[in-house]
Amino acid sequence: MSFGAFQPGSVILGIGNDLIDITRIEKTLARFGQRFVERVFTDVEQAKSDRRAKSNGRAASYAKRYAAKEACSKALGTGFREGVFHKDMGVINLPSGQPTLCLTGGALERLRAMTPPGMVAQIHLTLTDEPPMAEAFVIITATPAPAGGAANGIA
């Protein structure tokens, strides 16, 4: 029996969603430029989004990543407080190309705190845009740690 991304014994720890108007990010980029980019986005996110400048997809790329951070903060149950900051969450791609989030700092601490003992957390992320809107959806799950594996860890 196939369970897709969810394994037997998995539990959902958090769900978050965010919808953003891409023109809002375009205006913010025009007004604050690199100061905004460096304050909110990781180096990996900047490199990926800035490569899209030639195709006019730069603002949409940044908007999707901004929405992912908002959705993740909701799934963590904190929003941007309790030591969780935008740069603590970075959109990365798995070798398959599938997007996910890499957490550091306060976001990683919160994820570890909400992961039950003996379980490993995993972040599922989907991104989409249909101009002028961009959306991100995050589901944080926990699965039983493999025998001898890291309990209360991150997959």
RAMOCOR-V760952 format. One line per field, one symbol per residue. ss: DSSP state (2 for helix, 1 for strand, 0 for the rest). psi: psi as a letter, one per 40 degrees, with the letter a starting at -180 (. if undefined). burial: + if it has 9 or more other ideal C-beta (glycine too) atoms within 8 Angstrom, else -. A space follows every 10 residues. Layout:
# RAMOCOR-V760952
ss: ???
psi: ???
burial: ???
This chain:
# RAMOCOR-V760952
ss: 0000000000 1111111111 1222222222 2202222222 0022222222 2222200222 2222222222 2222220000 0000022211 1110000011 1110222222 2222000011 1111111111 0011111111 1111000000 00110
psi: hhebehihei ihdihiihhi hddddddddd debddddddd iidddddddd deddefeddd dddddddddd dddddeedag afehideehh hihideehia hhiibddddd dddehiieih ihhhhiiiig heiiiihhhh ihihiiheih ifah.
burial: ---------+ --++++++-+ -+-+++-++- -----++--+ +--+++-++- -+-----+++ ++++++++++ ++++++-+-- ---+++++++ ++------++ +++-++++++ ++-++---++ +++++-+-+- --++++++++ +++-+----- ++++-
